[in-house]
Amino acid sequence: MSTREATPDPHPQPGHGIPITIDRKPYKAPKSPMTGAELRALADPPIGPDRDLYLEVPGRGQDPIIQDNQSVDLKEGMHFYSAPKTINPGE
């Protein structure tokens, strides 16, 4: 029995899913593209309306917010995260 790791398929077959990460948890996206609302629903638990969804972009650039009606062409290894819509800095 071999213990070598399988090389990720850059073009997953339909039904196999596209490996992505949302809030540090791995998921298999069933299709591409997906809307922000579909990505929110894919997370477990689903991301509520009180949080924004962002696409993590490598480097120093600003991470773009993903709107519910925005279509995202998914690629293996993409990372998304949620953050509160309103941040209360305290008193």
Jmol script that loads the backbone (N, CA, C; Angstrom):
load data "model"
ATOM      1  N   MET A   1       0.846  -1.176   0.000  1.00  0.00           N
ATOM      2  CA  MET A   1       0.000   0.000   0.000  1.00  0.00           C
ATOM      3  C   MET A   1       0.892   1.240   0.000  1.00  0.00           C
ATOM      4  N   SER A   2       0.596   2.203  -0.853  1.00  0.00           N
ATOM      5  CA  SER A   2       1.408   3.411  -0.986  1.00  0.00           C
ATOM      6  C   SER A   2       0.900   4.492  -0.034  1.00  0.00           C
ATOM      7  N   THR A   3       1.825   5.266   0.510  1.00  0.00           N
ATOM      8  CA  THR A   3       1.433   6.355   1.405  1.00  0.00           C
ATOM      9  C   THR A   3       1.644   7.706   0.756  1.00  0.00           C
ATOM     10  N   ARG A   4       2.002   7.704  -0.549  1.00  0.00           N
ATOM     11  CA  ARG A   4       2.255   8.993  -1.185  1.00  0.00           C
ATOM     12  C   ARG A   4       0.955   9.764  -1.370  1.00  0.00           C
ATOM     13  N   GLU A   5       1.066  11.094  -1.294  1.00  0.00           N
ATOM     14  CA  GLU A   5      -0.111  11.949  -1.408  1.00  0.00           C
ATOM     15  C   GLU A   5      -0.535  12.075  -2.856  1.00  0.00           C
ATOM     16  N   ALA A   6      -1.833  12.157  -3.070  1.00  0.00           N
ATOM     17  CA  ALA A   6      -2.347  12.366  -4.415  1.00  0.00           C
ATOM     18  C   ALA A   6      -2.170  13.829  -4.808  1.00  0.00           C
ATOM     19  N   THR A   7      -1.843  14.069  -6.055  1.00  0.00           N
ATOM     20  CA  THR A   7      -1.726  15.429  -6.566  1.00  0.00           C
ATOM     21  C   THR A   7      -3.125  15.974  -6.810  1.00  0.00           C
ATOM     22  N   PRO A   8      -3.428  17.201  -6.329  1.00  0.00           N
ATOM     23  CA  PRO A   8      -4.766  17.756  -6.541  1.00  0.00           C
ATOM     24  C   PRO A   8      -5.061  17.903  -8.034  1.00  0.00           C
ATOM     25  N   ASP A   9      -6.268  17.572  -8.419  1.00  0.00           N
ATOM     26  CA  ASP A   9      -6.691  17.692  -9.810  1.00  0.00           C
ATOM     27  C   ASP A   9      -7.033  19.153 -10.087  1.00  0.00           C
ATOM     28  N   PRO A  10      -6.326  19.811 -11.029  1.00  0.00           N
ATOM     29  CA  PRO A  10      -6.621  21.221 -11.300  1.00  0.00           C
ATOM     30  C   PRO A  10      -7.975  21.414 -11.981  1.00  0.00           C
ATOM     31  N   HIS A  11      -8.551  20.330 -12.521  1.00  0.00           N
ATOM     32  CA  HIS A  11      -9.843  20.401 -13.188  1.00  0.00           C
ATOM     33  C   HIS A  11     -10.750  19.298 -12.648  1.00  0.00           C
ATOM     34  N   PRO A  12     -11.325  19.499 -11.434  1.00  0.00           N
ATOM     35  CA  PRO A  12     -12.159  18.449 -10.849  1.00  0.00           C
ATOM     36  C   PRO A  12     -13.349  18.127 -11.747  1.00  0.00           C
ATOM     37  N   GLN A  13     -13.729  16.870 -11.768  1.00  0.00           N
ATOM     38  CA  GLN A  13     -14.877  16.426 -12.549  1.00  0.00           C
ATOM     39  C   GLN A  13     -16.160  16.880 -11.855  1.00  0.00           C
ATOM     40  N   PRO A  14     -17.211  17.145 -12.636  1.00  0.00           N
ATOM     41  CA  PRO A  14     -18.484  17.527 -12.028  1.00  0.00           C
ATOM     42  C   PRO A  14     -18.902  16.509 -10.975  1.00  0.00           C
ATOM     43  N   GLY A  15     -19.416  17.015  -9.860  1.00  0.00           N
ATOM     44  CA  GLY A  15     -19.868  16.145  -8.788  1.00  0.00           C
ATOM     45  C   GLY A  15     -18.795  15.871  -7.743  1.00  0.00           C
ATOM     46  N   HIS A  16     -17.540  16.125  -8.073  1.00  0.00           N
ATOM     47  CA  HIS A  16     -16.463  15.862  -7.123  1.00  0.00           C
ATOM     48  C   HIS A  16     -16.203  17.068  -6.229  1.00  0.00           C
ATOM     49  N   GLY A  17     -16.541  18.240  -6.686  1.00  0.00           N
ATOM     50  CA  GLY A  17     -16.401  19.442  -5.885  1.00  0.00           C
ATOM     51  C   GLY A  17     -15.046  20.097  -6.029  1.00  0.00           C
ATOM     52  N   ILE A  18     -15.026  21.396  -5.778  1.00  0.00           N
ATOM     53  CA  ILE A  18     -13.815  22.206  -5.832  1.00  0.00           C
ATOM     54  C   ILE A  18     -13.419  22.504  -4.395  1.00  0.00           C
ATOM     55  N   PRO A  19     -12.234  22.075  -3.959  1.00  0.00           N
ATOM     56  CA  PRO A  19     -11.827  22.310  -2.569  1.00  0.00           C
ATOM     57  C   PRO A  19     -11.571  23.798  -2.301  1.00  0.00           C
ATOM     58  N   ILE A  20     -12.328  24.353  -1.374  1.00  0.00           N
ATOM     59  CA  ILE A  20     -12.151  25.737  -0.932  1.00  0.00           C
ATOM     60  C   ILE A  20     -12.192  25.750   0.589  1.00  0.00           C
ATOM     61  N   THR A  21     -11.874  26.898   1.168  1.00  0.00           N
ATOM     62  CA  THR A  21     -11.919  27.059   2.621  1.00  0.00           C
ATOM     63  C   THR A  21     -12.794  28.260   2.951  1.00  0.00           C
ATOM     64  N   ILE A  22     -13.680  28.083   3.925  1.00  0.00           N
ATOM     65  CA  ILE A  22     -14.501  29.181   4.442  1.00  0.00           C
ATOM     66  C   ILE A  22     -14.336  29.189   5.948  1.00  0.00           C
ATOM     67  N   ASP A  23     -13.889  30.301   6.475  1.00  0.00           N
ATOM     68  CA  ASP A  23     -13.658  30.438   7.925  1.00  0.00           C
ATOM     69  C   ASP A  23     -12.822  29.281   8.479  1.00  0.00           C
ATOM     70  N   ARG A  24     -11.737  28.989   7.778  1.00  0.00           N
ATOM     71  CA  ARG A  24     -10.745  27.979   8.175  1.00  0.00           C
ATOM     72  C   ARG A  24     -11.250  26.539   8.130  1.00  0.00           C
ATOM     73  N   LYS A  25     -12.430  26.307   7.536  1.00  0.00           N
ATOM     74  CA  LYS A  25     -12.959  24.951   7.412  1.00  0.00           C
ATOM     75  C   LYS A  25     -12.967  24.563   5.935  1.00  0.00           C
ATOM     76  N   PRO A  26     -12.557  23.330   5.626  1.00  0.00           N
ATOM     77  CA  PRO A  26     -12.552  22.900   4.226  1.00  0.00           C
ATOM     78  C   PRO A  26     -13.955  22.516   3.745  1.00  0.00           C
ATOM     79  N   TYR A  27     -14.250  22.887   2.514  1.00  0.00           N
ATOM     80  CA  TYR A  27     -15.517  22.542   1.865  1.00  0.00           C
ATOM     81  C   TYR A  27     -15.240  22.142   0.434  1.00  0.00           C
ATOM     82  N   LYS A  28     -16.192  21.414  -0.152  1.00  0.00           N
ATOM     83  CA  LYS A  28     -16.142  21.078  -1.574  1.00  0.00           C
ATOM     84  C   LYS A  28     -17.283  21.833  -2.243  1.00  0.00           C
ATOM     85  N   ALA A  29     -16.931  22.850  -3.020  1.00  0.00           N
ATOM     86  CA  ALA A  29     -17.948  23.605  -3.744  1.00  0.00           C
ATOM     87  C   ALA A  29     -18.491  22.731  -4.874  1.00  0.00           C
ATOM     88  N   PRO A  30     -19.799  22.596  -4.985  1.00  0.00           N
ATOM     89  CA  PRO A  30     -20.374  21.684  -5.973  1.00  0.00           C
ATOM     90  C   PRO A  30     -20.304  22.178  -7.412  1.00  0.00           C
ATOM     91  N   LYS A  31     -20.016  23.472  -7.607  1.00  0.00           N
ATOM     92  CA  LYS A  31     -19.986  24.022  -8.963  1.00  0.00           C
ATOM     93  C   LYS A  31     -19.187  25.320  -8.975  1.00  0.00           C
ATOM     94  N   SER A  32     -18.942  25.807 -10.161  1.00  0.00           N
ATOM     95  CA  SER A  32     -18.329  27.117 -10.354  1.00  0.00           C
ATOM     96  C   SER A  32     -18.915  27.682 -11.639  1.00  0.00           C
ATOM     97  N   PRO A  33     -19.337  28.925 -11.584  1.00  0.00           N
ATOM     98  CA  PRO A  33     -19.261  29.865 -10.464  1.00  0.00           C
ATOM     99  C   PRO A  33     -20.355  29.619  -9.426  1.00  0.00           C
ATOM    100  N   MET A  34     -20.176  30.266  -8.264  1.00  0.00           N
ATOM    101  CA  MET A  34     -21.190  30.286  -7.211  1.00  0.00           C
ATOM    102  C   MET A  34     -21.368  31.731  -6.774  1.00  0.00           C
ATOM    103  N   THR A  35     -22.567  32.060  -6.312  1.00  0.00           N
ATOM    104  CA  THR A  35     -22.816  33.410  -5.813  1.00  0.00           C
ATOM    105  C   THR A  35     -22.376  33.511  -4.353  1.00  0.00           C
ATOM    106  N   GLY A  36     -22.268  34.738  -3.882  1.00  0.00           N
ATOM    107  CA  GLY A  36     -21.956  34.949  -2.477  1.00  0.00           C
ATOM    108  C   GLY A  36     -22.985  34.297  -1.574  1.00  0.00           C
ATOM    109  N   ALA A  37     -24.266  34.367  -1.955  1.00  0.00           N
ATOM    110  CA  ALA A  37     -25.333  33.746  -1.152  1.00  0.00           C
ATOM    111  C   ALA A  37     -25.151  32.222  -1.106  1.00  0.00           C
ATOM    112  N   GLU A  38     -24.749  31.628  -2.225  1.00  0.00           N
ATOM    113  CA  GLU A  38     -24.535  30.178  -2.252  1.00  0.00           C
ATOM    114  C   GLU A  38     -23.329  29.792  -1.396  1.00  0.00           C
ATOM    115  N   LEU A  39     -22.282  30.603  -1.417  1.00  0.00           N
ATOM    116  CA  LEU A  39     -21.113  30.332  -0.577  1.00  0.00           C
ATOM    117  C   LEU A  39     -21.476  30.449   0.898  1.00  0.00           C
ATOM    118  N   ARG A  40     -22.285  31.443   1.240  1.00  0.00           N
ATOM    119  CA  ARG A  40     -22.738  31.611   2.631  1.00  0.00           C
ATOM    120  C   ARG A  40     -23.504  30.376   3.096  1.00  0.00           C
ATOM    121  N   ALA A  41     -24.355  29.833   2.212  1.00  0.00           N
ATOM    122  CA  ALA A  41     -25.166  28.668   2.551  1.00  0.00           C
ATOM    123  C   ALA A  41     -24.325  27.391   2.620  1.00  0.00           C
ATOM    124  N   LEU A  42     -23.215  27.342   1.888  1.00  0.00           N
ATOM    125  CA  LEU A  42     -22.347  26.169   1.892  1.00  0.00           C
ATOM    126  C   LEU A  42     -21.648  25.992   3.243  1.00  0.00           C
ATOM    127  N   ALA A  43     -21.340  27.104   3.895  1.00  0.00           N
ATOM    128  CA  ALA A  43     -20.663  27.044   5.197  1.00  0.00           C
ATOM    129  C   ALA A  43     -21.555  26.371   6.228  1.00  0.00           C
ATOM    130  N   ASP A  44     -20.925  25.741   7.212  1.00  0.00           N
ATOM    131  CA  ASP A  44     -21.662  25.069   8.286  1.00  0.00           C
ATOM    132  C   ASP A  44     -21.134  25.549   9.627  1.00  0.00           C
ATOM    133  N   PRO A  45     -21.915  26.329  10.391  1.00  0.00           N
ATOM    134  CA  PRO A  45     -23.255  26.804  10.079  1.00  0.00           C
ATOM    135  C   PRO A  45     -23.218  27.871   8.985  1.00  0.00           C
ATOM    136  N   PRO A  46     -24.344  28.070   8.293  1.00  0.00           N
ATOM    137  CA  PRO A  46     -24.394  29.099   7.253  1.00  0.00           C
ATOM    138  C   PRO A  46     -24.031  30.472   7.823  1.00  0.00           C
ATOM    139  N   ILE A  47     -23.426  31.290   6.975  1.00  0.00           N
ATOM    140  CA  ILE A  47     -23.018  32.638   7.393  1.00  0.00           C
ATOM    141  C   ILE A  47     -24.237  33.546   7.341  1.00  0.00           C
ATOM    142  N   GLY A  48     -24.557  34.150   8.468  1.00  0.00           N
ATOM    143  CA  GLY A  48     -25.757  34.978   8.601  1.00  0.00           C
ATOM    144  C   GLY A  48     -25.614  36.359   7.990  1.00  0.00           C
ATOM    145  N   PRO A  49     -26.730  37.080   7.906  1.00  0.00           N
ATOM    146  CA  PRO A  49     -26.743  38.416   7.302  1.00  0.00           C
ATOM    147  C   PRO A  49     -26.015  39.467   8.139  1.00  0.00           C
ATOM    148  N   ASP A  50     -25.662  39.137   9.370  1.00  0.00           N
ATOM    149  CA  ASP A  50     -24.949  40.084  10.228  1.00  0.00           C
ATOM    150  C   ASP A  50     -23.437  40.072   9.972  1.00  0.00           C
ATOM    151  N   ARG A  51     -22.993  39.243   9.009  1.00  0.00           N
ATOM    152  CA  ARG A  51     -21.565  39.121   8.707  1.00  0.00           C
ATOM    153  C   ARG A  51     -21.319  39.364   7.225  1.00  0.00           C
ATOM    154  N   ASP A  52     -20.150  39.924   6.902  1.00  0.00           N
ATOM    155  CA  ASP A  52     -19.712  40.088   5.526  1.00  0.00           C
ATOM    156  C   ASP A  52     -18.838  38.905   5.146  1.00  0.00           C
ATOM    157  N   LEU A  53     -18.823  38.570   3.853  1.00  0.00           N
ATOM    158  CA  LEU A  53     -17.996  37.490   3.343  1.00  0.00           C
ATOM    159  C   LEU A  53     -16.900  38.099   2.478  1.00  0.00           C
ATOM    160  N   TYR A  54     -15.655  37.693   2.718  1.00  0.00           N
ATOM    161  CA  TYR A  54     -14.499  38.228   1.991  1.00  0.00           C
ATOM    162  C   TYR A  54     -13.742  37.099   1.308  1.00  0.00           C
ATOM    163  N   LEU A  55     -13.114  37.436   0.184  1.00  0.00           N
ATOM    164  CA  LEU A  55     -12.179  36.547  -0.478  1.00  0.00           C
ATOM    165  C   LEU A  55     -10.786  36.948  -0.030  1.00  0.00           C
ATOM    166  N   GLU A  56     -10.044  36.011   0.530  1.00  0.00           N
ATOM    167  CA  GLU A  56      -8.685  36.288   0.985  1.00  0.00           C
ATOM    168  C   GLU A  56      -7.758  36.309  -0.229  1.00  0.00           C
ATOM    169  N   VAL A  57      -7.086  37.457  -0.408  1.00  0.00           N
ATOM    170  CA  VAL A  57      -6.171  37.644  -1.527  1.00  0.00           C
ATOM    171  C   VAL A  57      -4.749  37.690  -0.983  1.00  0.00           C
ATOM    172  N   PRO A  58      -3.855  36.861  -1.511  1.00  0.00           N
ATOM    173  CA  PRO A  58      -2.462  36.880  -1.037  1.00  0.00           C
ATOM    174  C   PRO A  58      -1.816  38.245  -1.297  1.00  0.00           C
ATOM    175  N   GLY A  59      -0.901  38.607  -0.423  1.00  0.00           N
ATOM    176  CA  GLY A  59      -0.176  39.865  -0.591  1.00  0.00           C
ATOM    177  C   GLY A  59      -0.759  40.990   0.235  1.00  0.00           C
ATOM    178  N   ARG A  60      -0.364  42.200  -0.122  1.00  0.00           N
ATOM    179  CA  ARG A  60      -0.728  43.374   0.674  1.00  0.00           C
ATOM    180  C   ARG A  60      -2.030  44.025   0.248  1.00  0.00           C
ATOM    181  N   GLY A  61      -2.651  43.557  -0.832  1.00  0.00           N
ATOM    182  CA  GLY A  61      -3.893  44.160  -1.302  1.00  0.00           C
ATOM    183  C   GLY A  61      -5.038  43.939  -0.338  1.00  0.00           C
ATOM    184  N   GLN A  62      -6.077  44.726  -0.530  1.00  0.00           N
ATOM    185  CA  GLN A  62      -7.258  44.606   0.320  1.00  0.00           C
ATOM    186  C   GLN A  62      -8.105  43.425  -0.141  1.00  0.00           C
ATOM    187  N   ASP A  63      -8.605  42.644   0.802  1.00  0.00           N
ATOM    188  CA  ASP A  63      -9.462  41.504   0.488  1.00  0.00           C
ATOM    189  C   ASP A  63     -10.836  42.026   0.060  1.00  0.00           C
ATOM    190  N   PRO A  64     -11.320  41.604  -1.117  1.00  0.00           N
ATOM    191  CA  PRO A  64     -12.620  42.105  -1.579  1.00  0.00           C
ATOM    192  C   PRO A  64     -13.784  41.438  -0.854  1.00  0.00           C
ATOM    193  N   ILE A  65     -14.811  42.233  -0.600  1.00  0.00           N
ATOM    194  CA  ILE A  65     -16.041  41.702  -0.027  1.00  0.00           C
ATOM    195  C   ILE A  65     -16.825  41.028  -1.159  1.00  0.00           C
ATOM    196  N   ILE A  66     -17.473  39.923  -0.846  1.00  0.00           N
ATOM    197  CA  ILE A  66     -18.277  39.192  -1.821  1.00  0.00           C
ATOM    198  C   ILE A  66     -19.750  39.456  -1.501  1.00  0.00           C
ATOM    199  N   GLN A  67     -20.420  40.127  -2.417  1.00  0.00           N
ATOM    200  CA  GLN A  67     -21.841  40.437  -2.240  1.00  0.00           C
ATOM    201  C   GLN A  67     -22.667  39.175  -2.505  1.00  0.00           C
ATOM    202  N   ASP A  68     -23.862  39.117  -1.923  1.00  0.00           N
ATOM    203  CA  ASP A  68     -24.722  37.942  -2.075  1.00  0.00           C
ATOM    204  C   ASP A  68     -25.032  37.617  -3.537  1.00  0.00           C
ATOM    205  N   ASN A  69     -25.227  38.653  -4.369  1.00  0.00           N
ATOM    206  CA  ASN A  69     -25.602  38.424  -5.768  1.00  0.00           C
ATOM    207  C   ASN A  69     -24.383  38.367  -6.700  1.00  0.00           C
ATOM    208  N   GLN A  70     -23.187  38.466  -6.139  1.00  0.00           N
ATOM    209  CA  GLN A  70     -21.954  38.448  -6.927  1.00  0.00           C
ATOM    210  C   GLN A  70     -21.559  37.012  -7.280  1.00  0.00           C
ATOM    211  N   SER A  71     -21.202  36.793  -8.526  1.00  0.00           N
ATOM    212  CA  SER A  71     -20.772  35.485  -8.995  1.00  0.00           C
ATOM    213  C   SER A  71     -19.256  35.374  -8.855  1.00  0.00           C
ATOM    214  N   VAL A  72     -18.787  34.249  -8.311  1.00  0.00           N
ATOM    215  CA  VAL A  72     -17.359  34.026  -8.095  1.00  0.00           C
ATOM    216  C   VAL A  72     -16.938  32.777  -8.853  1.00  0.00           C
ATOM    217  N   ASP A  73     -15.958  32.925  -9.755  1.00  0.00           N
ATOM    218  CA  ASP A  73     -15.377  31.773 -10.444  1.00  0.00           C
ATOM    219  C   ASP A  73     -14.423  31.098  -9.473  1.00  0.00           C
ATOM    220  N   LEU A  74     -14.802  29.937  -8.979  1.00  0.00           N
ATOM    221  CA  LEU A  74     -14.029  29.263  -7.945  1.00  0.00           C
ATOM    222  C   LEU A  74     -12.855  28.492  -8.532  1.00  0.00           C
ATOM    223  N   LYS A  75     -11.749  28.547  -7.800  1.00  0.00           N
ATOM    224  CA  LYS A  75     -10.562  27.782  -8.142  1.00  0.00           C
ATOM    225  C   LYS A  75     -10.119  27.028  -6.891  1.00  0.00           C
ATOM    226  N   GLU A  76      -9.554  25.860  -7.104  1.00  0.00           N
ATOM    227  CA  GLU A  76      -9.094  25.041  -5.989  1.00  0.00           C
ATOM    228  C   GLU A  76      -8.169  25.850  -5.077  1.00  0.00           C
ATOM    229  N   GLY A  77      -8.427  25.762  -3.769  1.00  0.00           N
ATOM    230  CA  GLY A  77      -7.573  26.405  -2.784  1.00  0.00           C
ATOM    231  C   GLY A  77      -7.977  27.816  -2.399  1.00  0.00           C
ATOM    232  N   MET A  78      -9.059  28.344  -2.968  1.00  0.00           N
ATOM    233  CA  MET A  78      -9.499  29.692  -2.594  1.00  0.00           C
ATOM    234  C   MET A  78      -9.906  29.706  -1.123  1.00  0.00           C
ATOM    235  N   HIS A  79      -9.626  30.839  -0.463  1.00  0.00           N
ATOM    236  CA  HIS A  79      -9.964  31.008   0.951  1.00  0.00           C
ATOM    237  C   HIS A  79     -10.928  32.179   1.098  1.00  0.00           C
ATOM    238  N   PHE A  80     -12.002  31.927   1.839  1.00  0.00           N
ATOM    239  CA  PHE A  80     -12.987  32.955   2.159  1.00  0.00           C
ATOM    240  C   PHE A  80     -13.096  33.046   3.678  1.00  0.00           C
ATOM    241  N   TYR A  81     -13.459  34.225   4.167  1.00  0.00           N
ATOM    242  CA  TYR A  81     -13.687  34.370   5.612  1.00  0.00           C
ATOM    243  C   TYR A  81     -14.806  35.368   5.834  1.00  0.00           C
ATOM    244  N   SER A  82     -15.444  35.244   6.990  1.00  0.00           N
ATOM    245  CA  SER A  82     -16.510  36.172   7.350  1.00  0.00           C
ATOM    246  C   SER A  82     -16.056  37.035   8.517  1.00  0.00           C
ATOM    247  N   ALA A  83     -16.662  38.217   8.593  1.00  0.00           N
ATOM    248  CA  ALA A  83     -16.369  39.158   9.676  1.00  0.00           C
ATOM    249  C   ALA A  83     -17.655  39.923   9.977  1.00  0.00           C
ATOM    250  N   PRO A  84     -17.811  40.380  11.218  1.00  0.00           N
ATOM    251  CA  PRO A  84     -19.010  41.141  11.550  1.00  0.00           C
ATOM    252  C   PRO A  84     -19.170  42.366  10.638  1.00  0.00           C
ATOM    253  N   LYS A  85     -20.409  42.646  10.218  1.00  0.00           N
ATOM    254  CA  LYS A  85     -20.673  43.832   9.400  1.00  0.00           C
ATOM    255  C   LYS A  85     -20.353  45.113  10.162  1.00  0.00           C
ATOM    256  N   THR A  86     -20.699  45.111  11.439  1.00  0.00           N
ATOM    257  CA  THR A  86     -20.475  46.272  12.273  1.00  0.00           C
ATOM    258  C   THR A  86     -19.490  45.905  13.358  1.00  0.00           C
ATOM    259  N   ILE A  87     -18.403  46.640  13.402  1.00  0.00           N
ATOM    260  CA  ILE A  87     -17.402  46.387  14.440  1.00  0.00           C
ATOM    261  C   ILE A  87     -17.510  47.500  15.465  1.00  0.00           C
ATOM    262  N   ASN A  88     -17.774  47.103  16.711  1.00  0.00           N
ATOM    263  CA  ASN A  88     -17.910  48.054  17.801  1.00  0.00           C
ATOM    264  C   ASN A  88     -16.567  48.158  18.512  1.00  0.00           C
ATOM    265  N   PRO A  89     -15.869  49.290  18.371  1.00  0.00           N
ATOM    266  CA  PRO A  89     -14.545  49.413  18.980  1.00  0.00           C
ATOM    267  C   PRO A  89     -14.574  49.516  20.500  1.00  0.00           C
ATOM    268  N   GLY A  90     -15.745  49.547  21.067  1.00  0.00           N
ATOM    269  CA  GLY A  90     -15.832  49.640  22.534  1.00  0.00           C
ATOM    270  C   GLY A  90     -15.943  51.067  22.991  1.00  0.00           C
ATOM    271  N   GLU A  91     -15.919  51.214  24.292  1.00  0.00           N
ATOM    272  CA  GLU A  91     -16.077  52.557  24.849  1.00  0.00           C
ATOM    273  C   GLU A  91     -14.829  52.992  25.548  1.00  0.00           C
TER     274      GLU A  91
END
end "model"
wireframe off; spacefill off
backbone 0.3
color backbone group
